[in-house]
Amino acid sequence: MWKIVRKTRWRLVCVVCCGVCILLLLLLTRSKCGIRGNLKKSEITRGMDDDNKARQRHDHLGILGPRSLPEGASSEYSPNDYKQWAEVFQNIINPLIFYTNSKDFKLLVEKYREKFRNKTKIILITDRKEFWPFQISKEIQAVFQQPNIPKYYPNTVMPEYSASQHAKYAVLADAFKQNIFHTEFYAWLNVGYFGDATCEGENHYFRMNPPPEVDKTRLSINLVNQSLTKNVSFDSIYKEKYVWVGGGMLVATKDVFLKFERLYHRAVVYFLRRRLMNSDQQLIYGIYCDEGRRVFSPEVNLQLFWSSGFRKVWTRNTWFYLGYLCLEDI
């Protein structure tokens, strides 16, 4: 069952990822931040949250996410864009786990997290193939080379990009095995998720809180297209590049994430055999559409968050609603 949530608020712990494979785990705490919306592509709304009781809860959430390119990536994004987007993490007080295969990015994050060294773990990946998604790059490439597969750059053109989308779940599982930080909830966050936010002054901070009415048994995710139907074929989802939910931010408990990683891995293998592949967003839609539920019988259900207008946040951009819903100035 899909569950749509529209209100309430809690504290949480965040994990963020950037680069070819980066995972960031943040432990959110209370403080006061001068975040200023500086959005170029979305309308800013200075939403006031007066739910003080909810803010005082101490439930934790973790956010994880590996990525080499952002959603809808194209040649307009450069390494400098990622470096600029990563600046926001010097103002986040949460504990952070960061996976990357870039030495330069590792050094950059160390600089940004200087004040939070005791709450930061940076893992440099020397061999991407230690994670299963990069072990199937050739199989993904074979799918993309089929003449009947539309070319959506980079989704169905670059096998490494597709693999990096799937790698976020493998990296999450690896982080849980290492058991670096202890918290009830975790979150995956793409490095560019708060790229349009600026913090006024290096001594201004903010934290991420668990989303309102968070369901411990589900995976929380951003609903970006309410018009899409559950009665849709796998071919349509992959070849038309339908996007139902956004993969930029995910929230769940450790157990739920581990169950979902196993489900996700199983789905990747299945769709490769069907000669279909795209990003994680198409794959998640494939799992939870009617046909997908018959094939996979998912043990993990989704908790959908979407911009309903009942709770205003810093942005009205549907893609970033969940993240700004969880964001708290300190």
N, C-alpha and C positions, 0 to 999 in steps of 0.2 A: 504494500500500500504506500502511496505517496502522501506525505503529510506536509501541508503548507502552514508556516508559522508567520504571524504578522506582528507580534508585540512582545514586550518584556526585556530584561537585561541582567547579565551577570559578569563576573570576572573570569578571565581565562589566561592560559599560557599559550604562547605562539611559537610555531616552528616555521622558518622561512627558507626558501631555496632559490638559488640563482645560478646562472652560468650553465655549462653543459650538465652539471649535476651538483646542485647546491641545496643543502637542507639547513634550515634555521629553526632552532627551538628557543622560544622566548618564554620567560616566566614573568607574567604580568603582575605588577604591584600597583599600589595607589600613588598618584602624584598629580601634578598640575602642568599641562603642556600647552604651549602656544602654537598649536598646529593651525596653519592657515591654508584653506583650500586655494590652490592655485591651478584650477583645472582649465585646460585648454579645450577639451572636447566634451565637457559635461557641465551642467548647470550647478552652481554652488547653492546650497541651502544651509544656513547656519542653524541646525536643529538643536533645540534645547531638550535635554533628557532630565526630567525631574523625578525619575524613579530612584530616589536615593537609597531606599531599602535594598533594591536589587544590586546597586553598586557596592554595597557593603558585604555582599556574600563572598565567600572565600573559595569558591569552586575554581579549579584550574583547568585550562585547556591548552593543548599544544598544536602548533601549526607547522606542517612540513610541505616542501615542494621543490623538486628539481626541474630546471628548465634551461634550454640553451637559447630559446627565442620566446618572446611574449606572444599572447594570443594575437592572431592575425599578423604575425611577424612578416616583415618584408625587408628589403635592402635599406629602408629608411632608418633602421635601428643599427647602431654601431656599438662597439665595446664601450665607448665613452658614455653612451646612454645608460648602459647598465651600471657603470661606475657612479653616475650621477644619481640614479634611482637608489643605489645602495646606501647613499648618505643618510637616508631616513633612519637606518638602524643604529646610528650613534645616539639617537634620541629615544629609542625604545628600551625600557628598563627590564623587559622580560629576559629570561635565560634563552640562549640561542645555540642551536646546533647547525653548523654550516658545512655542507659538502660542496666541494668544487674540484675541478681538475686543472684549475688555473693558478699558478703560483702568484701571479700578479694580483689576482682577485683575493687570494688568501691574505697577502700582505695588506691589501686595501681594507679588508674587513677587520684585520687585527688593529689597524689604525683607528677605524671607526668605533671599535668596541673597546678601546683602551680603558675607559672608565668602568667597563663591565667585564673585565677579564675573567673574574671568578664565576661569571654566569655565561661564558661563551666557550663553545667547543668547535674548533674548525678542523675538518677532516679533509686532507688533500688526497684526491683519488689519483693514483698512478696508473691504474689499468681499468678503464671503463668496463671491460668485459667481465669483471668480477660480479657485475650486476646483470641479471638475465636478459633485460631488454636489449642490451648492446650485443648479446650473443646471437640475436636473431636479425641483425641488420640486413644480412643478405637475403633472408626470406622476405623481409619487408620490401626490399628493393625489387625483388622478383614480382611482387604484387603490383607495385607502382609502374613497372614496365609493361604491364598488360595494356593493349591498345584501347580497351573499353573503360579504363580508369581515367576520369577527368583529372587534369593537372591543376591542383590548388596549391600554390606556393605558400609556405614550404610543406604543408601538411601531407600532400601526396606526391611530392617531388624529392624531398630529402629524407632518406630512411633514418639518418641520424636524428633528425628533428622528431620524427615519430617515436623513435626509441627513447629519446629524452623525455617525452611526455609520459611514456610508460614507466620510465625509471624513477619517477617521483615515488611510486608505490613500493618499488624495490628498496629505495633509499630509506623510506619510512620504516620498513621492516628491519633494515640493518640498524637503524638508530635504536629501535626498541630492543634488539638483541644486545646492543652495547650498554643499554640501561644507564645512560649518562646522567639524565635528570629524572627526578621522580615527581610525577603529577598525575592527576586523575584524567584530565583531558589534554589532547594534543591538537595542533593545527598545522596544516600545510599552507604556506604562503609564498606565492611567486615573488621574486625579488622586485619586480616592477609594479607590484600591486598598489603601493602607495607612492608611485613615482610622481604623481601630480600634487602631492602634499608637501608643504614646506614647513619647517619648524623655525619660529622666530627666535634665534639665539641658541647657542650651544648648550646652555644650561636649562633649556625648556625640554620637558620629557612627556612621554605618553606611554600608555600600556594598552594591551589587548585584553578584553574580558570575554568570557564565554558568551555565546549568543543568547538572546532571550528565549526562555522556555526550552532550553536545550534538552534533547531527549538522549539519555545515556545509551540507549539501545540502537541508535541510528547514526548514520553519517550525515552531518550537516553540510549543506552545499547551496550555492547561489542559483536560483532559478532565473534564467535570462530570457526565456521565450515561452510565455504561457499559451501561445496559440498552437503549439505543436501537439499532435495527437499521439496517444499510446498505440493506436492501430496503424502502424507503419512498418514497412519491410526493412530488413537489414540493408538491402541494396540501396534503397532510397536514402537511408541515414548516411551511409558512407559515400555514395556517389554524388549526393546533393550537398554533402557537408552540413547536414542539419546540426544546429547547436541548441540543445534544450537546457543544459546546465553549464555553468562556468567552472573550469578546473583551477582557477587562480587561488582559491582558498577553500580548504576542507577542514572540518572539525569533527573529532570523535574521541572516544576513549582508546586506550591501547588495544584492548581486546577487539573492539569493533574494527579498528584499522587493520589489525592482523587478519581478521576474517575477510575483510574486503580485499586485501592484497592477494589472498589466495583465490578469491572469486575473480578478481581482475585478471590475474595470471591465467586462470583457466579460460577466461573469455578471449584473451589475446590469442592463445593457442587455437581456440575454436575458429575465430575469424580468419586467422592465417590459413587454416585449412579450407575455409570458404573463399579464399582469395580476395579478402576484403581487409583494408587497413586504412587508418586515418589517425587522428589525435585521440587523446584520452576522452575528450568530450563526446565524440561520436561513439566511442566504445561504451561509455557509461549510459548513453541514451539507448544503445543497443541492448544492454543488459536489462534495462528497466522498462522497455516497451513491452507490449503484450507478447510478441513473439519471443523476446528475450526472457521474459519470466517463465515461459513454457520450456525453454531450452535450459536455462541456468538455475531456475528455482532459487533465486538469491536469498541467502541466509541473512544478509544485511539489507535493511531498507533505508531509504533516504528521508531526511528532514529538510524540506525545501524552504529557503528564505528568499523573499522577493520584495521589491520596493512597492508597497501597497499604498503608501501615502498616509498610513496611520501613524508611522513613526518617522520623523524627518531625521536625516543624517547629513553629513557634510557634502554629499554628492547625490544627484539623482540618476547618475549613470548606473544602469541595471547591473553591469558587470561587477561593480565594486560595492554594491549595497551591503553585503554581509560583512565585509571588512570594516567599513565605516560604522556599521551598527555595533561592532565590537570595540571600536576605538574609544579610548577615554583620555581626555586631557588631564594632566597632573599639575 
